[in-house]
Amino acid sequence: MGNVNIADSYHISFNTYLIEPLEHGDKLYSRVYDKSGEIIVSRKPIYIIRKSCVLMGTNYKTARTVSKRFFGNEKHKLPIIISHDYGMPCVFFPLLSPASPSNVWVGLHAITNIRRIKDSTEITLKDGRELILNFNYTSFCSQYVSASMLHKFGTNQRLILKNDLTL
């Protein structure tokens, strides 16, 4: 990878926009798009997801369980809530099976536009960057809608908790 700085760890926040796998030789890294630009991390995307959940006081299995409880057992490629920041859920959704080495994780909060480009999908990030993803537009939109529904659910759950505390 030449003179690129490679980070050993990375933790997801609302500053994180997208995490995609990056193969280099026989090793799988992550390319993270965030508020500061791009960062290469010497870990797989799923590792970053799992460790970020733990850092935020939960774990990946619990995040998936919450999502399954909302969507039902038949839903695959579940979006997850990684954390709540000031009552807002930080939702990321996978484009493929989370177990797939080709899977990309997208932050719901980071997307301002979605467009079909031939057989791919172009997304505009909130900082204006445009990325073309080699994923079916209809499938991407379906995942985006599921993530939006989970975000709404998470927001409502936080409001219920807040109201219970003020009674």
C-alpha positions in Angstrom: 0.0 0.0 0.0 2.9 2.3 -0.4 3.3 5.2 1.9 -0.3 5.1 3.2 -0.6 5.4 7.0 -2.4 2.3 8.4 -4.3 2.6 11.7 -4.4 -0.4 14.1 -7.8 0.4 15.4 -10.8 2.6 14.7 -14.1 3.2 16.5 -17.3 4.1 14.8 -19.1 7.3 15.6 -21.4 9.7 13.8 -18.2 10.9 12.0 -18.0 7.5 10.3 -19.7 7.3 7.0 -18.8 4.0 5.3 -16.5 1.0 5.9 -15.5 -1.2 3.0 -13.1 -4.1 2.7 -9.7 -3.6 1.1 -7.6 -6.6 0.0 -3.9 -6.3 0.1 -2.1 -9.5 -0.7 -3.7 -12.2 1.4 -4.8 -9.7 4.1 -8.2 -8.0 4.4 -8.1 -4.4 5.7 -10.8 -1.7 5.9 -11.1 1.6 4.1 -13.1 3.9 6.3 -14.7 7.0 4.9 -15.3 9.5 7.6 -15.5 13.2 8.3 -11.7 13.6 8.1 -11.4 11.8 4.8 -10.2 8.2 4.3 -8.4 6.0 6.7 -7.0 2.5 6.1 -7.4 0.2 9.2 -5.5 -3.1 9.5 -8.7 -4.9 10.6 -11.7 -6.4 8.8 -14.9 -4.3 8.7 -16.7 -6.7 10.9 -14.0 -6.4 13.5 -14.4 -2.7 13.6 -18.2 -3.1 13.9 -17.9 -5.6 16.7 -15.3 -3.6 18.7 -17.3 -0.4 18.3 -20.3 -2.1 19.7 -18.3 -3.2 22.8 -16.8 0.3 23.2 -20.3 1.7 23.2 -21.5 -0.6 26.0 -23.1 -3.4 24.0 -22.0 -6.2 21.7 -22.6 -7.2 18.1 -24.8 -10.2 19.1 -27.0 -8.0 21.2 -27.3 -5.4 18.5 -28.4 -8.1 16.1 -30.9 -9.5 18.6 -32.5 -6.1 19.0 -32.7 -5.8 15.2 -34.1 -9.3 14.8 -36.7 -8.6 17.5 -37.9 -5.6 15.5 -37.7 -7.1 12.0 -38.4 -10.8 12.8 -36.2 -13.9 12.2 -36.8 -13.9 8.4 -34.9 -10.7 7.8 -31.2 -11.1 6.7 -28.6 -8.4 6.3 -29.8 -6.7 9.5 -29.0 -3.1 10.1 -27.8 -2.5 13.7 -27.7 0.2 16.2 -24.1 0.6 17.3 -24.8 3.3 19.9 -27.0 6.1 20.9 -25.5 9.6 21.0 -27.6 12.3 22.7 -30.6 10.0 22.2 -30.0 9.5 18.5 -29.3 5.9 17.3 -26.1 5.5 15.2 -27.4 2.9 12.7 -25.1 1.0 10.2 -26.4 -1.4 7.6 -24.6 -4.1 5.6 -24.9 -4.4 1.9 -24.1 -8.2 1.9 -24.1 -10.8 4.6 -22.1 -9.4 7.5 -20.1 -12.7 7.3 -19.0 -12.0 3.7 -15.5 -10.7 3.3 -16.9 -8.4 0.5 -19.5 -6.7 2.8 -19.6 -2.9 3.0 -21.2 -1.2 6.1 -22.9 2.1 5.5 -23.9 4.7 8.1 -27.5 5.7 7.7 -26.7 9.3 8.9 -24.1 9.8 6.3 -26.2 9.5 3.1 -27.8 12.6 1.5 -28.6 11.1 -1.9 -28.9 7.7 -3.7 -28.9 7.3 -7.4 -28.9 4.4 -9.9 -25.8 4.3 -12.1 -26.3 1.5 -14.6 -25.9 -1.7 -12.6 -24.5 0.1 -9.6 -25.5 2.6 -6.9 -24.1 6.1 -6.4 -24.4 7.6 -3.0 -23.6 11.1 -1.9 -22.2 11.5 1.6 -23.1 14.4 3.8 -19.7 16.0 3.1 -20.5 16.0 -0.7 -18.3 13.1 -1.7 -19.9 10.8 -4.2 -19.1 7.0 -4.1 -20.1 4.4 -6.7 -20.8 1.1 -5.0 -21.1 -2.1 -7.1 -24.4 -3.0 -5.5 -27.8 -3.3 -7.0 -29.8 0.0 -6.6 -33.0 -1.7 -5.5 -31.3 -3.8 -2.9 -29.4 -0.8 -1.6 -32.6 1.2 -1.3 -34.3 -1.8 0.5 -31.4 -1.9 3.0 -31.6 1.9 3.4 -35.3 1.7 4.2 -34.8 -1.0 6.8 -32.1 1.0 8.4 -34.4 4.1 8.5 -37.1 2.0 10.1 -34.7 0.7 12.8 -33.5 4.3 13.4 -37.1 5.4 13.9 -37.7 2.5 16.3 -34.5 3.2 18.3 -35.5 6.9 18.5 -38.9 6.1 19.8 -37.6 3.6 22.3 -35.3 6.3 23.7 -38.2 8.8 23.9 -40.2 6.2 25.9 -37.3 5.7 28.3 -36.9 9.5 28.7 -40.6 10.0 29.3 -40.6 7.1 31.9 -37.7 8.8 33.7 -39.5 12.2 33.9 -42.7 10.8 35.4 
